[in-house]
Amino acid sequence: MVAIDTGDVNDTKALNTMTKKVQDILEITEFDAIADTGYHAGKQIKVCKADGITTYISPKSTSKKNRKGKFSVSDFTYDTKADTYTCPQGETLSSSGKWYSKTNNKNRTVYQMKQYKTKVCATCFIKENCTENKNGRYIERTEYQPYINENNNNVNTNKDYYRTRQQIIEHQFGTIKRQWHFDYLLLKGKQKVLAEVSIVFTAYNLRRCVSILGFDGLMSKLKAHFEPFLQVLLLCWLTKVVKRNKISAAVTTRSGFYVKNYYI
């Protein structure tokens, strides 16, 4: 495990924070980022792509019918060249080309979007299966949709590759939380929490290195820089903790980068 962070933002805003940390610490640029649905956000996916990172973020699930029994957006086919949607009845929904701002509850712009609609909705005989809006059905397409589609295609065409996220990362948190009993914290405040968790994660990395290299092999590599610090790390394994926090941890392997939410 190479990077951790906690507290300031929710998952949908945390992906690029973690990938940046991985890039800085490992001094690498291009790699794969694999994460669960909580990290699926168009803006984050776009920034990752600009940074040379290929994302495999689990898509948010869609169903044939939404919660009110109406047609889902997935039932509408998008035409990239024409910039139009085709509805289940074969009618074309087009936009005016104008971008609208989507704002949050603080009236801050979250993203830009276009609206697609058709006048045919007024006379459609299955309108009740599509929308309750008296003006007809409309589709909103965000500025990040192309990046979302590319990411979703990465996952859907490489499902076995995406599944490696669970295989690689889950056991580490099981070891730390269940076997080492690190399930709450002694300290309060972000910096102190990160310091405490960093020590435990570093201890895990050292234990893993011992399993791979052997103790003598590890010591020969770390002796010049970290020998005085090893005793401190060993003492920290005995730490008992008192406060629950949520940690996002980045795990890298030769083939990719993985994100995990860890509740402690």
PyRosetta script that sets phi, psi and omega in degrees:
from pyrosetta import init, pose_from_sequence

init()
pose = pose_from_sequence("MVAIDTGDVNDTKALNTMTKKVQDILEITEFDAIADTGYHAGKQIKVCKADGITTYISPKSTSKKNRKGKFSVSDFTYDTKADTYTCPQGETLSSSGKWYSKTNNKNRTVYQMKQYKTKVCATCFIKENCTENKNGRYIERTEYQPYINENNNNVNTNKDYYRTRQQIIEHQFGTIKRQWHFDYLLLKGKQKVLAEVSIVFTAYNLRRCVSILGFDGLMSKLKAHFEPFLQVLLLCWLTKVVKRNKISAAVTTRSGFYVKNYYI")
pose.set_psi(1, 133.6)
pose.set_omega(1, -171.3)
pose.set_phi(2, -119.1)
pose.set_psi(2, -15.6)
pose.set_omega(2, -176.7)
pose.set_phi(3, -153.2)
pose.set_psi(3, 145.1)
pose.set_omega(3, 176.7)
pose.set_phi(4, -139.7)
pose.set_psi(4, 158.8)
pose.set_omega(4, 173.3)
pose.set_phi(5, -158.6)
pose.set_psi(5, 162.3)
pose.set_omega(5, -177.5)
pose.set_phi(6, -155.4)
pose.set_psi(6, 150.5)
pose.set_omega(6, 158.1)
pose.set_phi(7, 90.4)
pose.set_psi(7, -48.3)
pose.set_omega(7, -165.7)
pose.set_phi(8, -72.9)
pose.set_psi(8, -37.4)
pose.set_omega(8, -175.0)
pose.set_phi(9, -132.4)
pose.set_psi(9, 162.5)
pose.set_omega(9, 175.8)
pose.set_phi(10, -80.8)
pose.set_psi(10, 177.0)
pose.set_omega(10, -173.6)
pose.set_phi(11, -58.2)
pose.set_psi(11, -38.8)
pose.set_omega(11, -174.3)
pose.set_phi(12, -65.6)
pose.set_psi(12, -12.0)
pose.set_omega(12, 178.4)
pose.set_phi(13, -114.4)
pose.set_psi(13, 7.8)
pose.set_omega(13, -170.8)
pose.set_phi(14, -101.7)
pose.set_psi(14, -15.1)
pose.set_omega(14, -172.0)
pose.set_phi(15, -59.1)
pose.set_psi(15, -52.2)
pose.set_omega(15, -176.3)
pose.set_phi(16, -68.5)
pose.set_psi(16, -28.3)
pose.set_omega(16, 174.6)
pose.set_phi(17, -59.0)
pose.set_psi(17, -43.6)
pose.set_omega(17, -178.2)
pose.set_phi(18, -73.4)
pose.set_psi(18, -41.4)
pose.set_omega(18, -179.7)
pose.set_phi(19, -65.7)
pose.set_psi(19, -34.7)
pose.set_omega(19, 176.8)
pose.set_phi(20, -63.8)
pose.set_psi(20, -41.5)
pose.set_omega(20, 179.1)
pose.set_phi(21, -62.2)
pose.set_psi(21, -42.3)
pose.set_omega(21, 178.7)
pose.set_phi(22, -61.9)
pose.set_psi(22, -45.1)
pose.set_omega(22, 179.5)
pose.set_phi(23, -59.9)
pose.set_psi(23, -44.3)
pose.set_omega(23, -177.3)
pose.set_phi(24, -68.7)
pose.set_psi(24, -43.5)
pose.set_omega(24, -175.8)
pose.set_phi(25, -71.3)
pose.set_psi(25, -44.6)
pose.set_omega(25, -176.8)
pose.set_phi(26, -89.8)
pose.set_psi(26, -7.6)
pose.set_omega(26, -179.6)
pose.set_phi(27, 55.4)
pose.set_psi(27, 49.8)
pose.set_omega(27, 176.8)
pose.set_phi(28, -125.3)
pose.set_psi(28, 161.8)
pose.set_omega(28, -178.9)
pose.set_phi(29, -116.7)
pose.set_psi(29, -59.8)
pose.set_omega(29, -176.5)
pose.set_phi(30, -95.8)
pose.set_psi(30, 127.2)
pose.set_omega(30, 175.3)
pose.set_phi(31, -163.4)
pose.set_psi(31, 173.7)
pose.set_omega(31, 178.5)
pose.set_phi(32, -95.5)
pose.set_psi(32, 139.4)
pose.set_omega(32, 175.3)
pose.set_phi(33, -116.5)
pose.set_psi(33, 120.5)
pose.set_omega(33, -179.3)
pose.set_phi(34, -117.7)
pose.set_psi(34, 125.4)
pose.set_omega(34, -177.5)
pose.set_phi(35, -148.2)
pose.set_psi(35, 164.9)
pose.set_omega(35, -177.6)
pose.set_phi(36, -82.2)
pose.set_psi(36, 179.8)
pose.set_omega(36, -172.1)
pose.set_phi(37, -58.7)
pose.set_psi(37, -30.2)
pose.set_omega(37, -178.1)
pose.set_phi(38, -59.1)
pose.set_psi(38, -22.8)
pose.set_omega(38, -178.4)
pose.set_phi(39, -96.3)
pose.set_psi(39, 6.4)
pose.set_omega(39, -176.1)
pose.set_phi(40, -78.7)
pose.set_psi(40, 102.2)
pose.set_omega(40, 178.6)
pose.set_phi(41, -146.9)
pose.set_psi(41, 129.2)
pose.set_omega(41, -174.6)
pose.set_phi(42, -56.7)
pose.set_psi(42, -43.7)
pose.set_omega(42, -178.2)
pose.set_phi(43, -63.3)
pose.set_psi(43, -42.3)
pose.set_omega(43, 179.5)
pose.set_phi(44, -65.2)
pose.set_psi(44, -41.1)
pose.set_omega(44, 179.3)
pose.set_phi(45, -63.5)
pose.set_psi(45, -40.9)
pose.set_omega(45, 179.0)
pose.set_phi(46, -62.6)
pose.set_psi(46, -45.1)
pose.set_omega(46, -179.2)
pose.set_phi(47, -64.1)
pose.set_psi(47, -40.1)
pose.set_omega(47, 178.3)
pose.set_phi(48, -61.0)
pose.set_psi(48, -43.5)
pose.set_omega(48, 179.4)
pose.set_phi(49, -61.3)
pose.set_psi(49, -41.7)
pose.set_omega(49, 178.5)
pose.set_phi(50, -63.5)
pose.set_psi(50, -27.6)
pose.set_omega(50, 179.5)
pose.set_phi(51, -86.6)
pose.set_psi(51, 2.8)
pose.set_omega(51, 179.2)
pose.set_phi(52, 86.8)
pose.set_psi(52, 17.1)
pose.set_omega(52, -176.7)
pose.set_phi(53, -104.3)
pose.set_psi(53, 127.7)
pose.set_omega(53, 176.1)
pose.set_phi(54, -90.0)
pose.set_psi(54, 121.4)
pose.set_omega(54, -175.2)
pose.set_phi(55, -96.8)
pose.set_psi(55, 144.1)
pose.set_omega(55, 172.5)
pose.set_phi(56, -131.4)
pose.set_psi(56, 70.9)
pose.set_omega(56, -177.7)
pose.set_phi(57, -97.9)
pose.set_psi(57, 125.4)
pose.set_omega(57, -176.1)
pose.set_phi(58, -54.2)
pose.set_psi(58, 123.8)
pose.set_omega(58, -178.2)
pose.set_phi(59, -64.7)
pose.set_psi(59, 151.1)
pose.set_omega(59, 173.3)
pose.set_phi(60, -72.0)
pose.set_psi(60, 134.2)
pose.set_omega(60, -172.9)
pose.set_phi(61, -67.4)
pose.set_psi(61, 142.7)
pose.set_omega(61, 174.6)
pose.set_phi(62, -126.1)
pose.set_psi(62, 151.3)
pose.set_omega(62, 179.6)
pose.set_phi(63, -122.9)
pose.set_psi(63, 162.3)
pose.set_omega(63, 179.0)
pose.set_phi(64, -62.0)
pose.set_psi(64, -32.9)
pose.set_omega(64, 178.3)
pose.set_phi(65, -124.2)
pose.set_psi(65, 139.9)
pose.set_omega(65, 176.7)
pose.set_phi(66, -80.3)
pose.set_psi(66, -174.7)
pose.set_omega(66, -172.6)
pose.set_phi(67, -63.3)
pose.set_psi(67, -21.7)
pose.set_omega(67, 178.2)
pose.set_phi(68, -96.4)
pose.set_psi(68, 9.3)
pose.set_omega(68, 177.8)
pose.set_phi(69, 81.9)
pose.set_psi(69, 11.8)
pose.set_omega(69, -178.8)
pose.set_phi(70, -93.0)
pose.set_psi(70, 165.6)
pose.set_omega(70, 178.1)
pose.set_phi(71, -60.4)
pose.set_psi(71, 139.2)
pose.set_omega(71, 177.5)
pose.set_phi(72, -86.2)
pose.set_psi(72, 163.0)
pose.set_omega(72, 176.9)
pose.set_phi(73, -59.0)
pose.set_psi(73, -30.0)
pose.set_omega(73, -179.4)
pose.set_phi(74, -65.0)
pose.set_psi(74, -15.4)
pose.set_omega(74, 177.8)
pose.set_phi(75, -82.2)
pose.set_psi(75, -9.3)
pose.set_omega(75, -179.6)
pose.set_phi(76, -101.1)
pose.set_psi(76, 131.4)
pose.set_omega(76, -176.9)
pose.set_phi(77, -97.2)
pose.set_psi(77, 128.5)
pose.set_omega(77, -178.8)
pose.set_phi(78, -94.5)
pose.set_psi(78, 134.6)
pose.set_omega(78, 176.1)
pose.set_phi(79, -104.5)
pose.set_psi(79, 111.6)
pose.set_omega(79, -175.3)
pose.set_phi(80, -63.8)
pose.set_psi(80, -45.3)
pose.set_omega(80, -177.2)
pose.set_phi(81, -65.8)
pose.set_psi(81, -45.2)
pose.set_omega(81, -177.1)
pose.set_phi(82, -84.1)
pose.set_psi(82, -13.9)
pose.set_omega(82, -175.7)
pose.set_phi(83, 55.5)
pose.set_psi(83, 51.7)
pose.set_omega(83, 179.8)
pose.set_phi(84, -137.8)
pose.set_psi(84, 162.8)
pose.set_omega(84, 172.9)
pose.set_phi(85, -113.3)
pose.set_psi(85, 147.7)
pose.set_omega(85, 173.6)
pose.set_phi(86, -113.8)
pose.set_psi(86, 126.7)
pose.set_omega(86, -176.4)
pose.set_phi(87, -83.4)
pose.set_psi(87, 171.1)
pose.set_omega(87, -180.0)
pose.set_phi(88, -57.3)
pose.set_psi(88, -21.8)
pose.set_omega(88, 178.3)
pose.set_phi(89, -90.3)
pose.set_psi(89, 1.6)
pose.set_omega(89, 178.4)
pose.set_phi(90, 85.8)
pose.set_psi(90, 6.8)
pose.set_omega(90, 178.9)
pose.set_phi(91, -86.2)
pose.set_psi(91, 152.0)
pose.set_omega(91, -175.8)
pose.set_phi(92, -97.7)
pose.set_psi(92, 128.1)
pose.set_omega(92, 174.6)
pose.set_phi(93, -104.0)
pose.set_psi(93, 124.8)
pose.set_omega(93, -178.2)
pose.set_phi(94, -122.8)
pose.set_psi(94, 164.9)
pose.set_omega(94, 179.0)
pose.set_phi(95, -113.1)
pose.set_psi(95, 164.8)
pose.set_omega(95, 176.3)
pose.set_phi(96, -80.5)
pose.set_psi(96, -7.5)
pose.set_omega(96, -176.3)
pose.set_phi(97, 88.2)
pose.set_psi(97, -4.7)
pose.set_omega(97, -178.4)
pose.set_phi(98, -84.9)
pose.set_psi(98, 139.0)
pose.set_omega(98, 177.0)
pose.set_phi(99, -94.8)
pose.set_psi(99, 137.0)
pose.set_omega(99, 178.1)
pose.set_phi(100, -113.8)
pose.set_psi(100, 150.5)
pose.set_omega(100, 179.0)
pose.set_phi(101, -93.5)
pose.set_psi(101, 128.6)
pose.set_omega(101, 174.3)
pose.set_phi(102, -94.8)
pose.set_psi(102, 121.9)
pose.set_omega(102, -176.4)
pose.set_phi(103, -110.7)
pose.set_psi(103, 159.7)
pose.set_omega(103, 176.1)
pose.set_phi(104, -96.2)
pose.set_psi(104, -172.8)
pose.set_omega(104, -177.0)
pose.set_phi(105, -69.2)
pose.set_psi(105, -9.3)
pose.set_omega(105, 175.2)
pose.set_phi(106, -100.3)
pose.set_psi(106, 12.2)
pose.set_omega(106, 178.8)
pose.set_phi(107, 61.9)
pose.set_psi(107, 30.2)
pose.set_omega(107, 176.2)
pose.set_phi(108, -102.2)
pose.set_psi(108, 139.4)
pose.set_omega(108, -178.4)
pose.set_phi(109, -67.5)
pose.set_psi(109, 125.5)
pose.set_omega(109, 178.9)
pose.set_phi(110, -93.8)
pose.set_psi(110, -44.5)
pose.set_omega(110, 177.8)
pose.set_phi(111, -163.6)
pose.set_psi(111, 168.1)
pose.set_omega(111, 176.6)
pose.set_phi(112, -99.2)
pose.set_psi(112, 149.2)
pose.set_omega(112, -179.3)
pose.set_phi(113, -150.0)
pose.set_psi(113, 160.9)
pose.set_omega(113, 172.2)
pose.set_phi(114, -113.2)
pose.set_psi(114, 153.7)
pose.set_omega(114, 175.5)
pose.set_phi(115, -112.6)
pose.set_psi(115, 135.5)
pose.set_omega(115, -179.3)
pose.set_phi(116, -118.2)
pose.set_psi(116, 129.7)
pose.set_omega(116, -179.4)
pose.set_phi(117, -154.9)
pose.set_psi(117, 171.7)
pose.set_omega(117, 178.9)
pose.set_phi(118, -144.1)
pose.set_psi(118, 147.5)
pose.set_omega(118, 179.2)
pose.set_phi(119, -73.2)
pose.set_psi(119, -16.0)
pose.set_omega(119, -178.1)
pose.set_phi(120, -64.6)
pose.set_psi(120, -22.5)
pose.set_omega(120, 179.9)
pose.set_phi(121, -53.4)
pose.set_psi(121, -33.0)
pose.set_omega(121, -175.2)
pose.set_phi(122, -61.7)
pose.set_psi(122, -29.5)
pose.set_omega(122, -177.4)
pose.set_phi(123, -114.6)
pose.set_psi(123, 9.5)
pose.set_omega(123, -177.8)
pose.set_phi(124, -71.6)
pose.set_psi(124, 131.2)
pose.set_omega(124, -175.7)
pose.set_phi(125, -80.2)
pose.set_psi(125, -8.4)
pose.set_omega(125, 175.1)
pose.set_phi(126, -116.0)
pose.set_psi(126, 26.0)
pose.set_omega(126, -179.4)
pose.set_phi(127, -54.7)
pose.set_psi(127, -37.3)
pose.set_omega(127, -178.3)
pose.set_phi(128, -64.4)
pose.set_psi(128, -19.1)
pose.set_omega(128, 176.8)
pose.set_phi(129, -86.2)
pose.set_psi(129, -4.6)
pose.set_omega(129, -173.2)
pose.set_phi(130, -116.9)
pose.set_psi(130, -43.0)
pose.set_omega(130, -175.4)
pose.set_phi(131, -159.8)
pose.set_psi(131, 155.9)
pose.set_omega(131, 173.3)
pose.set_phi(132, -102.5)
pose.set_psi(132, -2.7)
pose.set_omega(132, -179.7)
pose.set_phi(133, -70.5)
pose.set_psi(133, 124.0)
pose.set_omega(133, -177.3)
pose.set_phi(134, -65.0)
pose.set_psi(134, -21.5)
pose.set_omega(134, 179.1)
pose.set_phi(135, -89.4)
pose.set_psi(135, -0.3)
pose.set_omega(135, 178.2)
pose.set_phi(136, 100.7)
pose.set_psi(136, 171.5)
pose.set_omega(136, -177.5)
pose.set_phi(137, -78.0)
pose.set_psi(137, 141.4)
pose.set_omega(137, 171.4)
pose.set_phi(138, -136.2)
pose.set_psi(138, 150.6)
pose.set_omega(138, -179.7)
pose.set_phi(139, -112.3)
pose.set_psi(139, 135.0)
pose.set_omega(139, 175.5)
pose.set_phi(140, -104.0)
pose.set_psi(140, 128.9)
pose.set_omega(140, 179.6)
pose.set_phi(141, -122.1)
pose.set_psi(141, 120.0)
pose.set_omega(141, -175.9)
pose.set_phi(142, -82.5)
pose.set_psi(142, 165.9)
pose.set_omega(142, 178.0)
pose.set_phi(143, -65.3)
pose.set_psi(143, -18.4)
pose.set_omega(143, -177.3)
pose.set_phi(144, -96.2)
pose.set_psi(144, 0.9)
pose.set_omega(144, -174.5)
pose.set_phi(145, -57.2)
pose.set_psi(145, -41.4)
pose.set_omega(145, 178.0)
pose.set_phi(146, -59.0)
pose.set_psi(146, -36.8)
pose.set_omega(146, -179.7)
pose.set_phi(147, -73.2)
pose.set_psi(147, -37.4)
pose.set_omega(147, 176.7)
pose.set_phi(148, -63.6)
pose.set_psi(148, -44.0)
pose.set_omega(148, -179.7)
pose.set_phi(149, -62.7)
pose.set_psi(149, -41.0)
pose.set_omega(149, 179.6)
pose.set_phi(150, -64.3)
pose.set_psi(150, -44.2)
pose.set_omega(150, 177.8)
pose.set_phi(151, -61.7)
pose.set_psi(151, -47.1)
pose.set_omega(151, -178.5)
pose.set_phi(152, -61.7)
pose.set_psi(152, -36.3)
pose.set_omega(152, 177.4)
pose.set_phi(153, -66.6)
pose.set_psi(153, -37.7)
pose.set_omega(153, 177.0)
pose.set_phi(154, -57.7)
pose.set_psi(154, -43.5)
pose.set_omega(154, -178.4)
pose.set_phi(155, -71.4)
pose.set_psi(155, -48.2)
pose.set_omega(155, -173.9)
pose.set_phi(156, -67.0)
pose.set_psi(156, -26.5)
pose.set_omega(156, 179.2)
pose.set_phi(157, -96.5)
pose.set_psi(157, -1.5)
pose.set_omega(157, 179.1)
pose.set_phi(158, -139.1)
pose.set_psi(158, 53.5)
pose.set_omega(158, -174.0)
pose.set_phi(159, -63.6)
pose.set_psi(159, -37.0)
pose.set_omega(159, 178.8)
pose.set_phi(160, -65.8)
pose.set_psi(160, -36.2)
pose.set_omega(160, 178.4)
pose.set_phi(161, -66.2)
pose.set_psi(161, -43.0)
pose.set_omega(161, 179.2)
pose.set_phi(162, -62.4)
pose.set_psi(162, -37.8)
pose.set_omega(162, -177.8)
pose.set_phi(163, -63.8)
pose.set_psi(163, -18.5)
pose.set_omega(163, 179.3)
pose.set_phi(164, -65.4)
pose.set_psi(164, -17.7)
pose.set_omega(164, 177.8)
pose.set_phi(165, -56.9)
pose.set_psi(165, -49.2)
pose.set_omega(165, 179.9)
pose.set_phi(166, -64.8)
pose.set_psi(166, -39.9)
pose.set_omega(166, -177.4)
pose.set_phi(167, -64.3)
pose.set_psi(167, -35.5)
pose.set_omega(167, -173.8)
pose.set_phi(168, -85.4)
pose.set_psi(168, -37.9)
pose.set_omega(168, -167.9)
pose.set_phi(169, -103.4)
pose.set_psi(169, -29.5)
pose.set_omega(169, -170.9)
pose.set_phi(170, -61.5)
pose.set_psi(170, -40.4)
pose.set_omega(170, -175.0)
pose.set_phi(171, -64.7)
pose.set_psi(171, -28.1)
pose.set_omega(171, -178.2)
pose.set_phi(172, -65.4)
pose.set_psi(172, -41.5)
pose.set_omega(172, 179.3)
pose.set_phi(173, -74.7)
pose.set_psi(173, -29.1)
pose.set_omega(173, 173.5)
pose.set_phi(174, -63.3)
pose.set_psi(174, -42.6)
pose.set_omega(174, 179.0)
pose.set_phi(175, -63.8)
pose.set_psi(175, -48.9)
pose.set_omega(175, -175.8)
pose.set_phi(176, -67.2)
pose.set_psi(176, -43.4)
pose.set_omega(176, -174.1)
pose.set_phi(177, -83.4)
pose.set_psi(177, -42.4)
pose.set_omega(177, -173.9)
pose.set_phi(178, -90.8)
pose.set_psi(178, -48.2)
pose.set_omega(178, -176.8)
pose.set_phi(179, -79.5)
pose.set_psi(179, -37.1)
pose.set_omega(179, 179.5)
pose.set_phi(180, -91.8)
pose.set_psi(180, -7.2)
pose.set_omega(180, 177.8)
pose.set_phi(181, 60.9)
pose.set_psi(181, 31.9)
pose.set_omega(181, 175.8)
pose.set_phi(182, -91.5)
pose.set_psi(182, 78.3)
pose.set_omega(182, -175.4)
pose.set_phi(183, -119.2)
pose.set_psi(183, 8.1)
pose.set_omega(183, 169.9)
pose.set_phi(184, -159.8)
pose.set_psi(184, 170.0)
pose.set_omega(184, -170.8)
pose.set_phi(185, -114.9)
pose.set_psi(185, 155.6)
pose.set_omega(185, 174.7)
pose.set_phi(186, -87.4)
pose.set_psi(186, -28.8)
pose.set_omega(186, -168.5)
pose.set_phi(187, -107.1)
pose.set_psi(187, 163.5)
pose.set_omega(187, 177.2)
pose.set_phi(188, -125.7)
pose.set_psi(188, 154.3)
pose.set_omega(188, -177.8)
pose.set_phi(189, 95.5)
pose.set_psi(189, 141.7)
pose.set_omega(189, -172.7)
pose.set_phi(190, -58.0)
pose.set_psi(190, -48.8)
pose.set_omega(190, -175.6)
pose.set_phi(191, -63.8)
pose.set_psi(191, -40.1)
pose.set_omega(191, 179.9)
pose.set_phi(192, -69.6)
pose.set_psi(192, -39.9)
pose.set_omega(192, 178.1)
pose.set_phi(193, -62.5)
pose.set_psi(193, -46.0)
pose.set_omega(193, -179.9)
pose.set_phi(194, -63.7)
pose.set_psi(194, -36.7)
pose.set_omega(194, 178.3)
pose.set_phi(195, -64.0)
pose.set_psi(195, -44.3)
pose.set_omega(195, -178.3)
pose.set_phi(196, -65.8)
pose.set_psi(196, -45.7)
pose.set_omega(196, -179.5)
pose.set_phi(197, -67.3)
pose.set_psi(197, -37.7)
pose.set_omega(197, 179.0)
pose.set_phi(198, -59.9)
pose.set_psi(198, -39.5)
pose.set_omega(198, 179.0)
pose.set_phi(199, -63.4)
pose.set_psi(199, -44.4)
pose.set_omega(199, -179.7)
pose.set_phi(200, -65.5)
pose.set_psi(200, -42.8)
pose.set_omega(200, 179.5)
pose.set_phi(201, -65.6)
pose.set_psi(201, -36.8)
pose.set_omega(201, 176.8)
pose.set_phi(202, -65.5)
pose.set_psi(202, -39.5)
pose.set_omega(202, 176.9)
pose.set_phi(203, -60.9)
pose.set_psi(203, -41.1)
pose.set_omega(203, 178.0)
pose.set_phi(204, -61.8)
pose.set_psi(204, -45.3)
pose.set_omega(204, 180.0)
pose.set_phi(205, -59.8)
pose.set_psi(205, -39.9)
pose.set_omega(205, 179.3)
pose.set_phi(206, -66.6)
pose.set_psi(206, -42.0)
pose.set_omega(206, 177.4)
pose.set_phi(207, -61.9)
pose.set_psi(207, -39.6)
pose.set_omega(207, 179.1)
pose.set_phi(208, -66.3)
pose.set_psi(208, -39.6)
pose.set_omega(208, 178.3)
pose.set_phi(209, -64.0)
pose.set_psi(209, -37.6)
pose.set_omega(209, 178.0)
pose.set_phi(210, -63.4)
pose.set_psi(210, -39.4)
pose.set_omega(210, 179.4)
pose.set_phi(211, -63.7)
pose.set_psi(211, -34.9)
pose.set_omega(211, -176.8)
pose.set_phi(212, -86.6)
pose.set_psi(212, -46.1)
pose.set_omega(212, -172.7)
pose.set_phi(213, -97.8)
pose.set_psi(213, -20.0)
pose.set_omega(213, -169.8)
pose.set_phi(214, 86.0)
pose.set_psi(214, 155.6)
pose.set_omega(214, -176.3)
pose.set_phi(215, -62.4)
pose.set_psi(215, -44.4)
pose.set_omega(215, -178.9)
pose.set_phi(216, -63.9)
pose.set_psi(216, -39.0)
pose.set_omega(216, 178.7)
pose.set_phi(217, -64.4)
pose.set_psi(217, -41.0)
pose.set_omega(217, 178.7)
pose.set_phi(218, -66.8)
pose.set_psi(218, -45.8)
pose.set_omega(218, -178.3)
pose.set_phi(219, -61.3)
pose.set_psi(219, -36.9)
pose.set_omega(219, -179.5)
pose.set_phi(220, -65.1)
pose.set_psi(220, -28.7)
pose.set_omega(220, 179.9)
pose.set_phi(221, -84.6)
pose.set_psi(221, -29.9)
pose.set_omega(221, -174.2)
pose.set_phi(222, -102.6)
pose.set_psi(222, -12.1)
pose.set_omega(222, -170.7)
pose.set_phi(223, -53.7)
pose.set_psi(223, -42.2)
pose.set_omega(223, -174.8)
pose.set_phi(224, -64.8)
pose.set_psi(224, -27.4)
pose.set_omega(224, -172.5)
pose.set_phi(225, -118.4)
pose.set_psi(225, -32.2)
pose.set_omega(225, -166.7)
pose.set_phi(226, -121.3)
pose.set_psi(226, 1.6)
pose.set_omega(226, -175.7)
pose.set_phi(227, -55.5)
pose.set_psi(227, -43.9)
pose.set_omega(227, -180.0)
pose.set_phi(228, -64.9)
pose.set_psi(228, -22.6)
pose.set_omega(228, -174.4)
pose.set_phi(229, -88.1)
pose.set_psi(229, -18.1)
pose.set_omega(229, -175.2)
pose.set_phi(230, -61.6)
pose.set_psi(230, -38.2)
pose.set_omega(230, -179.8)
pose.set_phi(231, -63.7)
pose.set_psi(231, -37.7)
pose.set_omega(231, 178.1)
pose.set_phi(232, -63.0)
pose.set_psi(232, -42.8)
pose.set_omega(232, -179.6)
pose.set_phi(233, -62.7)
pose.set_psi(233, -40.8)
pose.set_omega(233, 179.8)
pose.set_phi(234, -63.0)
pose.set_psi(234, -39.4)
pose.set_omega(234, 178.4)
pose.set_phi(235, -64.9)
pose.set_psi(235, -33.5)
pose.set_omega(235, -177.0)
pose.set_phi(236, -69.5)
pose.set_psi(236, -17.5)
pose.set_omega(236, 177.2)
pose.set_phi(237, -63.9)
pose.set_psi(237, -23.3)
pose.set_omega(237, -177.6)
pose.set_phi(238, -87.6)
pose.set_psi(238, -0.2)
pose.set_omega(238, -174.9)
pose.set_phi(239, -61.1)
pose.set_psi(239, 135.8)
pose.set_omega(239, 170.5)
pose.set_phi(240, -106.5)
pose.set_psi(240, 148.5)
pose.set_omega(240, -170.2)
pose.set_phi(241, -131.4)
pose.set_psi(241, 159.8)
pose.set_omega(241, -170.0)
pose.set_phi(242, -127.2)
pose.set_psi(242, -10.2)
pose.set_omega(242, -176.3)
pose.set_phi(243, -125.0)
pose.set_psi(243, 141.1)
pose.set_omega(243, 178.5)
pose.set_phi(244, -82.4)
pose.set_psi(244, 137.0)
pose.set_omega(244, 175.0)
pose.set_phi(245, -145.7)
pose.set_psi(245, 164.5)
pose.set_omega(245, 179.0)
pose.set_phi(246, -110.9)
pose.set_psi(246, 127.1)
pose.set_omega(246, -176.7)
pose.set_phi(247, -117.8)
pose.set_psi(247, 133.8)
pose.set_omega(247, 168.5)
pose.set_phi(248, -101.8)
pose.set_psi(248, 125.3)
pose.set_omega(248, -177.3)
pose.set_phi(249, -119.9)
pose.set_psi(249, 140.8)
pose.set_omega(249, 178.4)
pose.set_phi(250, -103.6)
pose.set_psi(250, 131.4)
pose.set_omega(250, 177.7)
pose.set_phi(251, -121.4)
pose.set_psi(251, 128.8)
pose.set_omega(251, 178.9)
pose.set_phi(252, -114.5)
pose.set_psi(252, 147.2)
pose.set_omega(252, 173.3)
pose.set_phi(253, -132.5)
pose.set_psi(253, -176.8)
pose.set_omega(253, 178.2)
pose.set_phi(254, -64.0)
pose.set_psi(254, -26.3)
pose.set_omega(254, -174.2)
pose.set_phi(255, -102.0)
pose.set_psi(255, -11.7)
pose.set_omega(255, -177.7)
pose.set_phi(256, 179.4)
pose.set_psi(256, -169.6)
pose.set_omega(256, -176.2)
pose.set_phi(257, -131.3)
pose.set_psi(257, 138.3)
pose.set_omega(257, -172.6)
pose.set_phi(258, -131.7)
pose.set_psi(258, 144.2)
pose.set_omega(258, -180.0)
pose.set_phi(259, -117.4)
pose.set_psi(259, 140.0)
pose.set_omega(259, -179.3)
pose.set_phi(260, -139.1)
pose.set_psi(260, 135.1)
pose.set_omega(260, 170.4)
pose.set_phi(261, -84.2)
pose.set_psi(261, 131.8)
pose.set_omega(261, -178.4)
pose.set_phi(262, -127.3)
pose.set_psi(262, 117.9)
pose.set_omega(262, 178.7)
pose.set_phi(263, -96.4)
pose.set_psi(263, 121.1)
pose.set_omega(263, -179.3)
pose.set_phi(264, -130.0)
pose.dump_pdb("model.pdb")
